[in-house]
Amino acid sequence: MLDLTVGQIRRAADGWHAVLRIGGVEHRVWSNEPPAIGAHYTAELPFDGDFEKRAYAARRLWRATNGRTAGPAFRDLSKQRRERLSEAMRALDAQTTGSTYRAIAETLFGKKRIPDRAWKTHDLRNRTVRLVQTGLALVRGGYRQILRRGRTGK
């Protein structure tokens, strides 16, 4: 059942944005014209780097509007990926507030795992540095890559 309440359609500089809630699933739709009840719509899918995601989303919307289950979201993040992204943001937050890599590693991995000697070449130091770099890349716009396969978006 379509549940379209006030506030789910917004006009923006680039057109109209709507959030349709169908069968408990949110579908985000953009149109260059104001939506009209009873109108027939088509999906325009450019053959670009996001084609696969757009086609999948269009199919989920079509299924939902035809009374079928929408199916799973496009590439749900694995538990391991969610944890790594969370660690990356925590590491970046700590680094931004002045914490050293050693202090960040102690917080993330436990003080007992951090050696007194050989810290500069230790595996957890390298991992901590990579987590901070990942967090920084996410903040600089890399969050858009989360749902893309690999680093190239392919």
C-alpha positions in Angstrom: 0.0 0.0 0.0 1.3 3.4 -0.9 1.6 5.8 2.0 2.2 9.3 0.7 1.9 11.9 3.4 2.5 15.6 3.5 6.2 16.5 3.6 7.4 13.6 1.5 7.4 15.6 -1.7 9.8 18.6 -2.0 10.6 21.0 -4.7 14.3 21.8 -5.2 16.3 23.7 -7.7 16.8 20.6 -9.8 13.2 19.4 -9.8 10.9 17.4 -7.5 12.1 14.9 -4.9 9.7 12.4 -3.3 10.0 9.7 -0.8 7.4 6.9 -1.4 6.8 4.4 1.3 5.4 1.3 -0.2 5.0 -1.9 1.9 7.4 -0.6 4.5 10.2 0.2 2.0 11.2 3.8 1.2 11.8 4.6 -2.5 13.4 7.9 -3.4 12.2 9.4 -6.7 13.2 12.5 -8.7 11.1 14.2 -11.4 11.6 17.4 -13.3 7.8 17.9 -13.2 5.5 18.0 -10.2 4.1 14.5 -9.5 0.4 14.0 -10.4 -1.9 11.3 -9.1 -2.9 8.8 -11.8 -0.2 9.8 -14.2 1.9 7.2 -16.0 5.7 7.5 -15.4 8.8 6.1 -17.1 12.2 5.6 -15.7 15.1 7.2 -17.5 18.3 5.3 -16.8 21.5 6.8 -18.3 24.3 4.3 -19.2 26.8 5.7 -16.7 28.7 4.3 -13.8 25.6 4.2 -11.7 23.4 2.4 -14.2 23.3 -0.9 -12.4 22.2 0.7 -9.1 19.5 2.8 -10.9 18.2 -0.2 -12.8 18.0 -2.2 -9.6 16.2 0.6 -7.8 13.8 1.1 -10.7 13.0 -2.6 -10.6 12.4 -2.5 -6.8 10.0 0.4 -7.2 8.2 -1.3 -10.1 7.8 -4.5 -8.0 6.5 -2.5 -5.0 4.0 -0.5 -7.0 2.7 -3.7 -8.5 2.0 -5.3 -5.1 5.1 -7.5 -5.1 7.9 -7.5 -2.5 10.6 -5.0 -3.4 13.4 -7.5 -2.6 16.6 -6.8 -0.8 18.4 -3.4 -1.0 21.2 -3.1 -3.5 24.4 -4.6 -2.0 23.7 -4.4 1.7 26.9 -3.8 3.6 28.4 -6.8 5.3 28.9 -6.7 9.1 32.7 -6.6 8.6 32.4 -3.6 6.2 30.1 -1.7 8.6 32.5 -2.4 11.5 35.5 -1.1 9.4 33.6 2.0 8.4 32.7 2.6 12.0 36.3 2.1 13.1 37.5 4.5 10.4 35.1 7.3 11.6 36.1 6.7 15.2 39.8 6.8 14.3 39.3 10.0 12.3 37.3 11.7 15.1 40.1 10.8 17.6 42.8 12.1 15.3 40.9 15.3 14.6 40.7 16.0 18.4 44.5 15.5 18.7 44.9 11.9 19.7 48.1 10.1 18.5 48.0 7.0 16.4 49.1 5.0 19.4 46.3 6.3 21.6 43.8 5.6 18.8 45.1 2.0 18.4 44.9 1.5 22.2 41.2 2.6 22.2 40.3 0.6 19.1 42.3 -2.6 19.7 43.0 -2.6 23.4 46.1 -1.4 25.2 47.4 -5.0 25.8 47.8 -5.5 22.0 50.0 -2.5 21.6 53.7 -3.2 22.1 55.9 -1.0 24.2 58.7 -1.3 21.6 58.6 -1.6 17.9 55.4 0.5 17.7 56.6 2.3 14.5 56.7 -0.9 12.5 53.8 -2.7 14.2 50.9 -4.1 12.2 48.3 -2.3 14.4 50.0 1.1 13.8 49.8 0.6 10.0 46.1 -0.5 10.4 45.4 2.6 12.5 46.9 4.9 9.9 44.9 3.3 7.2 41.7 3.6 9.3 42.4 7.4 9.7 43.0 7.7 6.0 39.8 5.8 5.2 37.8 8.1 7.5 39.3 11.2 5.9 38.5 9.9 2.4 34.9 9.2 3.5 34.6 12.8 4.8 36.0 14.2 1.6 33.2 12.6 -0.4 34.3 9.0 -0.5 31.1 8.0 1.3 29.5 7.9 -2.1 31.7 4.9 -3.0 30.4 2.8 -0.1 27.8 1.0 -2.3 30.0 0.7 -5.3 32.0 -2.4 -5.9 35.7 -2.1 -5.3 37.5 1.2 -5.4 36.9 2.1 -9.1 33.1 2.1 -8.9 32.8 -0.9 -11.3 
